[in-house]
Amino acid sequence: MSDRRRSLWEVPVRRLIPLVLLPVLLLPAVPAAASKPATNGPTATGYGGAVASVDPTATAAGLKVLRDGGNAVDAALAVAATLGVTEPFSSGIGGGGFFVYYDARTGRVSTLDGRETAPRSMGETAFVDPATGLPMAFQEARVSGLSAGVPGSLATWQEAARRWGSRPLASALRPAAQVARDGFLVDATFNQQVKDNAAAFAQFEPTAKLFLPGGAAPAVGTKLRNPDLAATYDLVARRGTGVFYSGEVGRDIVSTVQHPPLAANPGQAWQYPIRPGGMTLDDLRAYDVRNPAPTRISYRGYDVYGMATPSSGGSTTGEALNILERSNLSKLDKTQALHRYLEASALAFADRNRYVGDYTSRSLLDALLTDGFAGERACQIDPARAAAKPVLPGKPDGRYDRCATGTGGASPDKGQSTTNLTVADKWGNVVEYTLTIEQIGGNGIVVPGRGFLLNNELTDFNFTNTQGTAEDPNLPGPGKRPRSSMAPTIVLQHGKPFLALGSPGGSTIITTVLQILVNRLDLGMSLPQAVAAPRASQRNTASVTAEPAFIDSAEGKALGALGHTYTPMAEIGAATAIEFLGHGKLLACAEPVRRGTGSAGTVR
């Protein structure tokens, strides 16, 4: 038997139980031909592999691949392709993402950068209105061809399948195409997301036809079918990703960007001009998936791996953990532990905004993750009071014998929503994958006849210089990738997987991942408790964005007495995670409440 096919986590025969998707009920084995996805709860414990995502149909698709002998990559691609159908406002082949993979055979963590790229025609002033010289309003920039970057998702799926999968990409696309053909039930989250985007969607004929049938959002409980997306998936499955990057699908993408398909009589008004973009077929042909080395830091005996630039997720999460390691959080009361979490987040975001972008050198990125720099930043934290925000960035210059005062400015961060999935197989391989089209609903434009929304990822660039007289690392540029906050994270202990996690949520992704890690590793919470706990996000802004339950808690009130102020947000993030309990046992976890609850399952 090959290493790939041999389980690294074999369990004794006497411990085998019937095949189940939920750990709380012992159900008969599901027939291989069953077409209906099994219902999955937000938490599942078991053996043989696990999947966690935001959607039960997608989770069921991944579990079926694992049951049928596929590995973690095969299952992750099936989940991602299905999410492109059922979660089209957060993901899909019109977007991109970051893929982190642990290979059980080699013990290595690898990453794929599938971030969208700017067309070669894009300059620094792309989002400055030439008529006024002022930056465009966000919605003006977003709902346009100007905001669409060259999509990276399909290329990422192809590269992951080629490098680590045991099946061709077509095997992941065909079941997802069937879901698109057969349809899926609209839930309250889907319905609300359409309503929130109704004015933008109404401006484009193909978007309104798909998502506003009869001029209104599909009702909860009705079935939505997307035959155009099914046909696109089938076409790529038959002919390969070249049809997307250099063939007829690519030509349709370019035409849509350059000539947005405006509705003749939109049902709702839109206050901005809808601008064309400059993407060409040559831009699509030139797209490449990068494979940078992951970021890595050590934290209390764990090795934490994340995503390098153009994502800021790995470096910012890693820097904040390094700062927090200077305090023994487990010995502090919860208020002090959370105070230091918030202050470390602000410090790390100050450095992210100042230094991190697509062209950040690896040496500078590594300097941000040194213990010396973290020690210098940690001495800025006053246990007795919150610092006035924004705090200034530090100087990762290798001379760390004093507390930093910093120079430069801060940058408020945009970014809205993504989706995340976590998969492990019976051989010990692990995938943590965060993918997105940026704003919920992307740029609002469905490619005619193709059934998928385009991204508005290029609005993740800063529209103008945010760093005063210093260089801004995240201005637009030809072929440049906008800075991201996506933070797919894999944690090893003694070289073996301990935890894998990630979340959507724009720039709150970083703080969501960081807070879950602090909850689990420092504050004694179980993984389900760590995911469910009320969240607060300090991204070097004047106030802390926080969920109402956090603000109203005893710790939230005590933090207020230390000088923290709050901006309420109903929900922050929508995490998925898997913890490795030893002897092949897996704990899969998704949100119990946020985003309409998530979905987790194990093979048995």
C-alpha positions in Angstrom: 0.0 0.0 0.0 1.4 3.5 -0.9 2.0 6.1 1.7 -0.8 8.2 0.2 -3.3 5.4 0.7 -2.1 4.2 4.1 -3.9 5.8 7.1 -1.5 7.6 9.5 -4.2 7.5 12.1 -5.3 3.9 12.1 -7.7 3.0 15.0 -8.3 -0.5 16.3 -10.9 -2.6 14.5 -12.9 -2.9 17.7 -13.4 0.9 17.7 -14.9 1.1 14.2 -18.6 2.3 14.1 -21.1 2.7 11.3 -20.6 5.6 8.9 -22.2 8.8 10.2 -22.1 12.5 9.5 -23.2 13.6 12.9 -21.4 12.3 16.1 -24.5 12.6 18.2 -26.6 10.0 16.3 -25.6 6.6 15.2 -27.2 6.3 11.7 -27.0 3.6 9.1 -24.4 3.9 6.5 -25.4 6.3 3.7 -25.8 4.6 0.3 -23.1 5.7 -2.2 -25.8 6.7 -4.6 -27.7 9.0 -2.2 -28.1 12.4 -3.8 -29.5 14.4 -0.9 -26.8 16.0 1.3 -27.0 14.9 4.9 -27.7 17.5 7.5 -24.7 18.5 9.5 -24.5 20.4 12.8 -22.0 23.1 13.7 -19.8 20.6 15.6 -18.9 17.0 14.9 -16.4 14.5 16.4 -15.2 11.3 14.7 -12.7 9.5 12.5 -11.8 9.1 8.9 -11.6 12.7 7.9 -13.6 15.9 8.6 -15.0 18.9 6.8 -16.2 22.3 8.2 -17.7 25.0 6.0 -20.5 27.6 6.2 -22.9 25.5 4.2 -24.3 22.0 4.7 -24.5 21.2 1.0 -20.9 22.1 0.5 -19.8 20.1 3.6 -21.8 17.1 2.4 -20.0 17.3 -0.9 -16.6 17.2 0.8 -17.6 14.3 3.1 -18.7 12.3 0.1 -15.3 12.7 -1.6 -13.6 11.6 1.7 -16.0 8.6 2.0 -15.2 7.6 -1.6 -11.5 7.5 -1.0 -10.5 11.1 -2.0 -7.9 13.0 0.0 -8.2 16.4 1.7 -7.4 18.4 -1.4 -10.0 16.5 -3.5 -12.6 17.2 -0.8 -11.6 20.8 -0.4 -12.0 21.5 -4.1 -15.4 19.8 -4.1 -16.4 22.0 -1.1 -15.1 25.2 -2.8 -16.8 24.5 -6.1 -20.1 23.8 -4.3 -19.8 27.0 -2.3 -19.5 28.8 -5.6 -23.1 27.7 -6.2 -24.7 28.0 -2.8 -22.6 31.0 -1.5 -22.2 32.9 -4.7 -22.0 36.3 -3.0 -18.9 35.4 -1.0 -17.0 33.0 -3.3 -16.8 31.5 -6.8 -14.7 31.3 -9.9 -15.0 35.0 -10.4 -12.7 35.6 -7.3 -9.6 34.3 -5.6 -8.1 33.2 -2.3 -5.3 31.6 -0.3 -4.8 27.9 0.1 -2.7 26.4 3.0 -1.8 22.7 2.9 -0.2 20.3 5.3 1.3 17.2 3.7 1.3 14.3 6.1 3.9 12.4 4.1 6.5 15.1 4.2 5.4 17.0 7.3 5.6 20.3 5.3 3.2 23.2 5.1 2.8 24.8 1.7 0.7 27.7 0.4 -0.9 28.8 -2.9 -1.4 32.5 -3.6 -4.5 32.6 -5.8 -5.1 36.3 -5.2 -6.6 38.4 -8.0 -4.3 40.7 -10.0 -4.8 44.2 -11.4 -4.7 44.6 -15.2 -1.5 45.9 -16.6 -3.2 49.1 -17.5 -4.0 50.0 -13.8 -2.0 52.9 -12.3 -1.8 54.4 -8.8 -4.7 56.9 -9.5 -7.1 54.3 -10.8 -9.6 55.1 -8.0 -9.3 58.8 -8.2 -12.0 60.7 -10.0 -10.2 62.5 -12.8 -13.0 65.2 -12.8 -12.4 66.1 -9.1 -9.0 64.8 -8.2 -10.6 63.1 -5.2 -10.9 59.4 -4.4 -14.1 57.8 -5.5 -16.8 56.8 -3.1 -16.4 53.1 -2.3 -19.7 52.0 -3.9 -18.8 54.0 -7.1 -15.5 52.1 -7.3 -16.9 48.8 -6.3 -19.9 48.5 -8.7 -18.0 48.9 -11.9 -15.6 47.1 -14.2 -12.8 49.1 -12.7 -12.8 47.0 -9.5 -12.6 43.6 -11.0 -9.2 41.8 -10.7 -8.1 38.8 -12.8 -9.7 35.9 -11.0 -7.5 33.3 -9.4 -9.8 30.6 -8.0 -9.9 28.2 -10.9 -6.1 28.4 -11.4 -5.7 27.7 -7.7 -8.0 24.7 -7.8 -6.1 23.3 -10.9 -2.7 23.8 -9.2 -3.8 22.2 -5.9 -5.3 19.2 -7.8 -2.1 18.9 -9.8 0.3 19.1 -6.9 -1.5 17.2 -4.1 -4.8 15.8 -5.3 -5.5 12.2 -6.2 -8.2 13.2 -8.7 -8.5 15.6 -11.6 -10.2 18.9 -11.1 -13.2 17.8 -13.2 -14.2 15.4 -10.5 -14.8 18.4 -8.1 -16.6 20.5 -10.7 -19.2 18.0 -11.9 -21.0 17.4 -8.6 -21.1 21.2 -8.0 -22.5 21.6 -11.5 -25.3 19.2 -10.6 -26.2 21.3 -7.5 -26.4 24.3 -9.8 -28.7 22.5 -12.2 -30.9 20.9 -9.6 -31.0 24.0 -7.4 -30.8 24.6 -3.7 -33.1 26.1 -1.1 -32.8 29.8 -0.4 -32.2 30.5 3.3 -32.6 33.7 5.2 -28.9 34.6 4.9 -29.1 34.3 1.1 -32.3 36.2 0.9 -30.9 39.1 3.0 -27.7 39.3 1.0 -29.7 39.8 -2.2 -31.9 42.4 -0.5 -28.7 44.2 0.7 -27.4 44.3 -2.9 -30.7 44.8 -4.7 -29.9 48.3 -6.0 -26.5 47.3 -7.3 -27.8 44.0 -8.8 -30.7 45.8 -10.5 -28.3 47.8 -12.7 -27.1 44.7 -14.6 -29.3 42.6 -16.8 -27.8 39.2 -16.1 -27.5 39.8 -12.4 -31.1 40.9 -12.1 -32.3 37.9 -14.1 -30.5 35.5 -11.8 -30.9 37.0 -8.4 -33.9 39.3 -8.7 -36.5 37.2 -10.5 -39.6 39.3 -10.8 -37.7 42.2 -9.5 -37.4 40.9 -5.9 -35.1 38.7 -3.9 -35.9 34.9 -4.0 -38.1 34.0 -1.1 -36.8 31.9 1.7 -37.6 28.2 1.0 -37.8 28.6 -2.7 -35.3 26.8 -5.0 -32.7 28.7 -6.9 -31.2 27.1 -10.0 -28.2 28.4 -12.0 -28.0 26.5 -15.3 -25.5 29.0 -16.7 -23.0 28.2 -13.9 -23.6 24.5 -14.3 -22.8 24.8 -18.0 -19.6 26.8 -17.2 -18.5 24.2 -14.7 -19.2 21.4 -17.3 -17.3 23.3 -19.9 -14.2 23.7 -17.7 -14.4 20.0 -16.6 -14.4 18.9 -20.3 -11.8 21.3 -21.7 -9.7 22.5 -18.8 -9.0 25.9 -17.2 -7.6 27.2 -20.5 -11.2 27.9 -21.6 -11.4 30.3 -18.7 -8.0 32.0 -19.0 -7.6 32.2 -22.7 -10.8 30.9 -24.3 -14.5 31.8 -24.7 -15.2 32.2 -21.0 -12.2 34.6 -20.7 -13.4 36.6 -23.7 -16.8 36.9 -22.0 -15.1 38.1 -18.7 -13.1 40.8 -20.6 -16.2 41.9 -22.5 -18.1 42.2 -19.2 -15.4 44.2 -17.5 -14.9 46.6 -20.5 -18.6 46.9 -21.3 -20.7 46.3 -18.2 -24.1 44.7 -19.2 -26.4 47.5 -18.0 -30.1 46.8 -17.6 -32.3 48.8 -20.0 -34.7 49.7 -17.3 -33.2 49.0 -13.9 -35.8 48.7 -11.2 -33.9 50.8 -8.7 -31.9 54.0 -9.0 -28.1 54.0 -8.7 -26.4 57.3 -7.8 -23.0 56.7 -9.4 -21.8 56.3 -13.0 -20.9 52.7 -13.8 -17.3 52.8 -15.0 -15.7 50.2 -17.4 -12.5 48.5 -16.5 -9.3 47.8 -18.5 -8.9 44.1 -18.1 -7.8 42.3 -21.3 -7.5 38.7 -22.5 -3.7 39.1 -22.2 -4.2 39.9 -18.5 -6.1 36.7 -18.1 -3.5 34.6 -20.0 -0.7 36.0 -17.8 -2.3 35.0 -14.5 -0.1 32.7 -12.4 -0.6 31.0 -9.1 2.3 31.7 -6.7 3.6 29.4 -4.0 5.3 31.5 -1.4 6.8 30.0 1.7 4.3 30.3 4.6 4.9 32.6 7.5 5.9 30.8 10.7 6.1 31.7 14.3 6.4 29.7 17.5 3.8 30.4 20.2 3.9 28.6 23.6 5.3 25.4 22.1 3.1 25.5 18.9 4.2 26.3 15.4 1.8 28.6 13.7 1.8 28.7 9.9 0.0 31.3 7.8 -0.1 33.1 4.5 2.6 35.5 3.3 2.1 38.5 1.1 0.0 39.8 -0.6 -2.0 38.5 2.4 -1.3 40.3 5.6 -3.0 37.5 7.6 0.1 35.5 8.4 2.3 38.4 9.3 -0.2 40.4 11.4 -1.6 37.4 13.3 2.0 36.2 13.8 3.2 39.5 15.1 0.3 39.9 17.5 0.9 36.4 18.9 4.6 37.2 19.4 3.6 40.4 21.3 1.1 38.4 23.4 3.7 35.8 24.2 5.4 38.4 26.4 2.5 38.1 28.8 1.4 34.9 30.6 -2.3 35.3 29.5 -3.4 32.1 31.3 -2.3 33.6 34.6 -4.1 36.9 34.1 -7.7 37.7 34.7 -9.8 37.6 31.6 -10.2 41.4 31.4 -6.4 41.8 31.4 -5.9 39.0 28.8 -8.5 40.6 26.5 -7.0 44.1 27.0 -3.6 42.8 25.9 -5.2 41.0 22.9 -6.8 44.3 21.8 -3.7 46.3 22.3 -1.5 43.8 20.5 -3.9 43.7 17.6 -3.7 47.5 17.3 0.1 47.5 17.3 0.3 44.7 14.7 -2.2 46.5 12.5 -0.2 49.7 12.6 2.8 47.8 11.3 0.7 45.9 8.7 -0.7 49.2 7.3 2.7 50.8 7.2 4.8 47.9 5.7 2.8 45.1 4.2 1.7 44.9 0.5 2.2 42.8 -2.5 5.8 44.0 -3.1 7.0 43.8 0.6 10.3 42.1 0.6 10.5 38.7 2.4 13.3 40.1 4.6 11.0 42.9 5.8 8.1 40.5 6.3 10.4 38.2 8.4 11.6 41.2 10.4 8.0 42.0 11.5 7.9 38.4 12.9 11.1 38.5 15.0 11.0 38.2 18.7 13.1 41.3 19.1 10.6 43.4 17.3 7.7 41.9 19.2 9.4 42.7 22.5 9.9 46.3 21.5 6.2 46.6 20.5 5.0 44.8 23.6 6.5 47.4 25.9 4.0 49.9 24.4 1.2 48.1 26.2 0.1 49.8 29.4 -1.9 47.3 31.6 -3.7 50.2 33.2 -5.2 51.9 30.2 -5.9 51.6 26.5 -3.5 53.6 24.2 -5.0 56.4 22.1 -5.7 55.1 18.6 -4.3 55.0 16.0 -1.0 54.0 17.4 2.1 54.6 15.3 4.0 51.8 13.6 7.3 50.5 14.9 10.6 50.2 13.1 11.6 46.6 12.3 15.2 47.7 11.8 17.0 45.0 13.9 17.9 47.4 16.7 15.5 46.4 19.5 17.0 47.8 22.7 14.4 50.4 23.3 10.7 51.0 23.2 9.5 52.1 19.8 7.7 55.5 19.3 7.2 55.0 15.6 6.6 57.3 12.6 4.0 57.4 9.9 0.3 57.1 9.7 -2.5 54.6 10.1 -4.9 53.3 7.5 -8.6 52.4 8.1 -9.2 49.2 6.3 -11.9 48.2 3.9 -12.9 44.6 3.1 -16.2 42.8 3.7 -16.7 39.2 3.3 -15.3 35.9 2.2 -15.9 32.2 2.9 -13.7 29.6 4.6 -13.4 25.9 4.6 -11.3 23.4 6.6 -10.7 19.7 5.6 -8.7 16.8 7.0 -8.4 13.3 5.6 -7.7 9.9 7.1 -4.1 10.1 6.0 -3.4 13.2 8.0 -3.4 15.8 5.2 -5.0 19.1 6.0 -6.4 22.0 3.9 -7.2 25.4 5.2 -8.6 27.6 2.4 -10.1 31.1 2.4 -11.7 32.3 -0.8 -13.6 35.4 -1.7 -15.0 37.9 -4.2 -14.5 40.7 -1.6 -17.7 42.6 -0.9 -20.8 40.5 -0.3 -22.0 40.4 -3.9 -18.6 41.2 -5.5 -18.8 44.1 -8.0 -22.5 43.2 -8.7 -21.9 42.0 -12.2 -22.8 38.4 -13.4 -20.9 37.5 -16.5 -23.7 37.0 -19.2 -24.4 33.4 -19.9 -21.8 32.1 -17.4 -23.6 32.4 -14.1 -21.0 33.8 -11.8 -20.3 37.2 -10.2 -17.1 39.0 -10.7 -15.0 40.2 -7.8 -14.4 43.8 -6.7 -11.0 42.8 -5.2 -9.1 45.8 -6.5 -11.0 48.0 -4.1 -8.7 46.4 -1.5 -6.0 48.7 -2.7 -5.8 52.0 -0.9 -7.3 54.7 -3.2 -4.7 57.3 -2.2 -1.6 57.4 0.0 -2.5 56.6 3.6 1.1 57.0 5.0 1.7 60.7 4.9 5.2 61.3 3.5 6.1 57.6 3.7 5.5 55.2 0.9 2.1 53.4 0.9 2.7 49.6 0.2 -0.9 49.1 -1.0 -1.5 51.6 -3.8 -2.8 50.2 -7.1 -0.2 49.2 -9.8 0.0 47.2 -13.1 -0.2 43.5 -12.4 -0.1 44.1 -8.6 -2.2 42.1 -6.1 -4.1 44.0 -3.5 -3.3 43.5 0.1 -5.6 40.9 1.8 -6.5 40.1 5.4 -7.3 36.5 4.7 -5.6 34.3 7.4 -5.9 30.6 6.7 -3.8 29.1 9.6 -2.5 25.7 10.5 -1.0 25.1 13.9 1.4 22.2 14.5 2.5 20.6 17.8 5.7 18.5 17.7 5.4 18.6 13.9 1.9 17.2 13.7 -1.4 19.0 13.1 -3.1 20.4 16.3 -5.5 23.0 14.8 -6.5 24.4 11.5 -8.7 27.5 11.3 -9.8 30.4 9.2 -12.7 32.9 8.8 -14.3 35.4 6.4 -14.8 39.0 7.5 -12.6 41.5 5.6 -9.9 42.9 7.9 -11.7 41.4 10.9 -10.5 38.0 9.7 -7.1 38.6 11.3 -8.6 39.4 14.7 -11.1 36.6 14.5 -8.4 34.0 13.9 -6.2 35.7 16.6 -9.0 35.7 19.2 -9.9 32.1 18.6 -6.2 31.1 19.1 -6.0 33.1 22.3 -9.3 31.6 23.5 -8.2 28.1 22.8 -4.4 28.2 23.6 -4.5 30.7 26.5 -7.9 31.0 28.1 -8.7 27.4 28.5 -11.7 27.2 26.2 -12.6 24.2 24.1 -12.6 24.7 20.4 -16.4 25.0 20.1 -16.3 27.5 23.0 -13.4 29.4 21.4 -15.4 29.8 18.1 -18.7 30.7 19.7 -17.3 33.3 22.2 -18.3 36.9 21.6 -15.8 38.8 19.4 -14.1 42.1 19.4 -11.8 43.5 16.7 -9.2 46.3 17.3 -7.6 47.2 14.0 -5.8 50.4 15.1 -9.0 52.4 15.0 -10.4 54.9 17.5 -12.9 52.4 18.8 -13.1 48.6 19.1 -15.6 46.9 16.7 -17.4 44.4 18.9 -20.4 42.2 19.0 -23.2 43.2 21.4 -22.6 40.2 23.7 -18.9 41.2 24.1 -19.8 44.8 24.9 -22.4 43.8 27.4 -20.2 41.2 29.1 -18.5 41.8 32.5 -15.2 41.9 30.7 -16.5 44.3 28.0 -17.6 46.7 30.7 -14.3 46.4 32.6 -12.4 47.0 29.3 -14.5 50.2 29.0 -13.1 51.4 32.3 -9.6 50.9 30.9 -10.5 53.3 28.0 -11.7 51.0 25.3 -14.7 52.4 23.4 -16.9 50.3 21.1 -18.6 50.4 17.7 -21.2 47.6 17.7 -21.4 45.1 14.9 -24.0 42.3 14.8 -21.6 39.6 13.8 -17.8 39.4 13.3 -16.5 36.5 11.1 -17.8 33.0 10.4 -15.0 30.7 11.4 -14.4 27.0 10.5 -11.8 24.9 12.3 -10.7 21.3 12.9 -8.8 20.2 16.0 -6.8 17.0 16.0 -7.4 15.0 19.2 -5.0 12.2 18.8 -5.3 8.6 17.6 -7.1 9.8 14.4 -9.9 11.5 16.3 -11.1 14.8 14.8 -13.2 17.7 16.1 -14.7 19.7 13.3 -16.3 23.0 14.2 -18.2 25.7 12.5 -20.3 28.6 13.8 -23.3 27.7 16.0 -25.1 31.0 15.3 -23.2 33.4 13.0 -24.1 33.6 9.3 -27.1 31.4 9.9 -24.9 28.6 11.5 -22.1 26.6 9.8 -21.8 23.0 9.0 -19.3 20.4 10.3 -19.1 16.6 9.7 -16.8 13.7 10.1 -16.7 10.5 7.9 -17.5 8.2 10.8 
